[in-house]
């Protein structure tokens, strides 16, 4: 795909994401969450689907369910200036809710959501440890941070 096609595809996906996020916001509100919590979850999901998933390739939200480890364990830590252990956990919660919403909307399978939740549960300790290493001023070799 050349750059022009990539840009067109990203534009199409962003339009699709706008509707998904709007519907997700309504879904969250229907669960009785406070407006502040709804805003936090939708902001986190917006960053995931419109920044991360479109960063190098044009990936639709439904297909992004498989990218969670790369996002929370590497990209978010490296690219989001506000990344810390709390925001990693918040994003994990937001993405679990988002993919639960997509499941209920018939866009992803129950099995895929189960795998997502299990991945978050199993890999969270390593993501948080990576964040600690990333923030450690005594570690100068980035290979130590990422475990290469």
Rosetta blueprint (number, residue, H / E / L):
1 X L
2 X L
3 X H
4 X H
5 X H
6 X H
7 X H
8 X H
9 X H
10 X H
11 X H
12 X H
13 X H
14 X H
15 X H
16 X H
17 X H
18 X H
19 X H
20 X H
21 X H
22 X H
23 X H
24 X H
25 X H
26 X H
27 X H
28 X H
29 X H
30 X H
31 X L
32 X L
33 X L
34 X L
35 X H
36 X H
37 X H
38 X H
39 X H
40 X H
41 X H
42 X H
43 X H
44 X H
45 X H
46 X H
47 X H
48 X H
49 X H
50 X H
51 X H
52 X H
53 X L
54 X L
55 X L
56 X L
57 X L
58 X L
59 X L
60 X L
61 X H
62 X H
63 X H
64 X H
65 X H
66 X H
67 X H
68 X H
69 X H
70 X H
71 X H
72 X H
73 X H
74 X H
75 X H
76 X H
77 X H
78 X H
79 X H
80 X L
81 X L
82 X L
83 X L
84 X L
85 X H
86 X H
87 X H
88 X H
89 X H
90 X H
91 X H
92 X H
93 X H
94 X H
95 X H
96 X H
97 X H
98 X H
99 X H
100 X H
101 X H
102 X H
103 X H
104 X H
105 X L
106 X L
107 X L
108 X L
109 X L
110 X H
111 X H
112 X H
113 X H
114 X H
115 X H
116 X H
117 X H
118 X H
119 X H
120 X H
121 X H
122 X H
123 X H
124 X H
125 X H
126 X H
127 X H
128 X H
129 X H
130 X H
131 X H
132 X H
133 X H
134 X H
135 X H
136 X L
137 X L
138 X L
139 X L
140 X L
141 X L
142 X H
143 X H
144 X H
145 X H
146 X H
147 X L
148 X L
